[in-house]
């Protein structure tokens, strides 16, 4: 297990390095830098002169090393992450990136776990339902839903839902977790008094995110569960106890149906044309020392 984890981690390191280079190059591909944005804001909104704005922008570049070559900026950024967990400074929020990520990480993990729970629960349940009713109208509908979930991009589904909520249903506060009424309230208003109104307000705001993320995972889990269960159901052997194979009810608990090993003379077909392979653990009947397998 440790060897497997070491191999996986070793394979992930070069992938992360390549991805970091690509992301860093894309961010710096547009002409100009954030200091130019600062200069434009000072002139357009602050009413500063061009000379003062240019001087402030140049000071901004010197402070954050924006005048250095991109290669030097990249390795300085990587070294800050590896040496002290410093992901740099967020120009937009004007605070360290680690603080910005830390503020949003708990909510992100909670939403991800919620989506994973619903995707697993519904996907496995629908997969079992579709496999046990193969080629029925239930299987057709669930397969169509799975096809939509696997093919429709999630960002496109998100845009459609946002359009309907904002322009058709006139829903407000789409970009927040809570409305202004419940944002500052505590979750617990007393020792045993949970704020269910705030929880319901949270559900009303985050259900589009949960729905979109759950839909894709549900489709994948349903397809995998349906395929695996159909392979098991069509394997041709029964597992468990078969009362028809034995007459003595007292010894029935010692006889089980063995689904994997099939030996000549030890198999027979039941009324549904399925192969029943059994073995008597007491007498050793059905044991083949060469471990040969046959099809009934």
N, C-alpha and C positions, 0 to 999 in steps of 0.2 A: 504494500500500500504506500509506504513512504517513497519507494522507488518510483512508483507511478506518479505521485504528486510532484516529486522532484523533476521528472521528465516533463510533465505538463507545465510547471512553472518555468523551466528552462526554455520551452517552446514559446511561452507567452512573452518572455522578455524581448526578443527581437521584434515580435509583432507590435508590442507597445511602443518600441522605439521608432519603428517605421510610421506608425499611426501618429505619434507625436510630431514627427517631422512634417508629415502631410498637413496636419492641423495647423501647425505653426506657419507653414508656407501659405496656406489658404488665408489665414488671418492677416498676414502681412502682404498679400498680393495686391490689394487695392492701393492706388497712389495716395500718398500722404500718410499721416499718422494721427494719433489722438490729440497731439498738440495743435494741429491745424483745426480740429474741432473746437478746442478751447479758444483759439484765436477768433474763430468765426462767432462763437457765442459772446465773447467779450465785445466785439464790434457791433453785432446785431442786436443783442439784448442788453448788454451792459453799457453801451454808449461809449466805450473806450476808443481812443484814437488808434490808428493802424500801427503806429510806432510802439505804443504801450502794449498793445495786444501781441505784436510780434516779439517783443522782449519777454513778455510773460510766457509765450509759447516756447521760446528758446530755453528759458529757465526750466520749464516743464520737461523738455527733452533731456537737458543735462541731469536733472534730478533722477529721472527714471532710465537713463541710459539709452534713449531712443536714437541718439546720434551714432551709436556703435553699430558695427556691421551686424547683419542678421545672424551670422554664424555665432558671433560672440554673444548676442542676445539669447540665442537658443541654448547654448551651453550654460550660460548663467542661470537661465530659468530651470534647466534640468538639474544643475548642481544644487540650487536652492530646494528643489523637491526632494532630492536624495539625501541631502545633508541635514536639513531641518524641517522638512515638510512645508516649506514656504512655496506656495503656488503662484506667488506674485501679487501684484496689486490690481484690484479691479478699478479701471478708470471710470466705468459707468456708475458704480455704487460708491466709489471713493473710499474703499476699505479693502483689507486683505481678502484674497479669494477664499482662503480657508474659512474666514468668518461667514462669507456669503454662502458657501456650501454647507457649513455647519448649521446655519439657520434653517435651511431647506431640507436637509437630509432626513430628519425624523419624519416629516410629513411625506416625503418621497418613499421612504421605506414602508410606512404604514399603507400607502395607496398601492404599492407594488405587492405587498403581502395579501392585501384584500383582493386584488385582481387575480393573483395566483390561486387563492383559495376558491374563488368562484369559478375560475377557468378549469381547475382540476375537478371540482365537485360536479359541475354541470357537464363538462366534457366527458368524464368517465361515465356518468349516468346516461347521457344521450348515446354514447358509444355502445353501451350494453343494450340499451333499448333498440338501437338500430340493428345490431348484430342478431339479437334474438327474434327480430321481425324482418329478416332479410327479404328484399324485393317487395315489401308491402308499402302502402302509402306513407306509413310512419318513417320507414327507411328512406323513402324518396325525399320527403320533406327535410329530414335531418341531414341527408347527404347534400341537398341543395344549400342548406344553411352553412354546412361545413365548407362547401365550395366557395360561397361568398366570403366567408371569414378568411380563407386562405388566399384569395385573389385580390380582394379590395384593399388597397393601401390604407393604413390606419390614418395617415395624415389627411387623405381625401375624405374618409368617413368623418373625421373631426371637423373638417371645413363644412361638410354638409350639415352636421348637427348644429354647429355654431351659427350657420346661416338661418336655419329654421328657428332656433331659439331667439336670435337677435332681431331678425327682420320679419318673421312670421308670427311668433308668439310674444314678441316684445318683452323678453326676459331681461332683467337688469342684473348688474353685478356678476357678469360671467367670469371675470378674471380673479375672483377672490374666493376664499374658503367660507367666509361668513358674510352676512349682511352687516350693515353698520350697527344694527341693534344688538347683535349677539357677539360682535368681534371682541369686545373688552370684558365680557362676562367670564366668570370662572366655571370650570366643569363641575365642581362640587360646591353647592351653596350651603351645605351643612354636612354633618357626619354621615348621614344616610340619605341625603337629598341630592341626587344626581340631576344635572341640568339636561333633561331630555329635550327640551325645546332647542337648546344650542346644538345638540346632536342631530336632531331632525333638520335643522337649518344647514348643518354641514352636509348631510346627505343630499339635500336639495341643490347644493352647489357642486358637489363632486361626482354626482352620478354620471354625467357625460364622460368624464375621464375613466371611471371604472368600467362603464359599458364598452367604450372603444377598446381599452386594453384587454378586457375579458373576452371580447368577441373573437379576437385573433387566437388567443391561447385556447379558448374553448373549441374552436374549429380543429386545431392541431391535435389536441387531446382526444377529441371524438373520433377523428380518422384513425389515429393509432390504436385506440381501444377497440374500435369496430374491427379493424383488420386482424389484430392479435386474437380477439375472441372468436372470430370466424375461423381462423386457422385451428384453434383449439377444438371448436365444435365439429369441424370437418375432419378431425384427425382419424376417426374411425374406431376408436376404442372408448370404453366407458371406464371411469375411475370411481371407486367406492365399492359398496357391497351390492351383490346381485342375489336376491333370495331365490331366484329360479335355478341357480346353479347347484344349490345344496338342499338336501332333504332334512338334515338334522339341524333343527333350530338352535340346539345347544352349542354346536360347533360353528355356527354361522359367523360369529364375531371373529373367528380366527382366519377366515377366508376373505381375501380382498381381491379386487380386480386390479391387475397391474397394467398400466396403460402403455408402457414403453417396450417391454420385452415380449416377443411373440414366438412361441415354439410350436413345431408341428405336433398335432395330436392334442394340443392343449388350448386350442381356440375353437370356437364355434360361433355361428351367426345367430343373433337374436331376431325377433320379428321385424325389427327395423333395419335389417341388413347391416348391423354394426358388429364389429368383432369384439367378442368378450374374451379377454385373455386373463386366466386366473392361475394362481399358484397356491399350493398348500404349504404354508410354512412348517407344519409339523412333519409331513412326510417327505418334503422336498420335491413334490411332483411339479413338473414344469421347469425344473432347473436344467440348464444346458451349460456344461463346464466350458464349452468353447464360445459362449456368449453369442451364438448365431441368432440372427433375427430373421423372421419370415413374415410375409404378408398372408393373411388368411384369405 
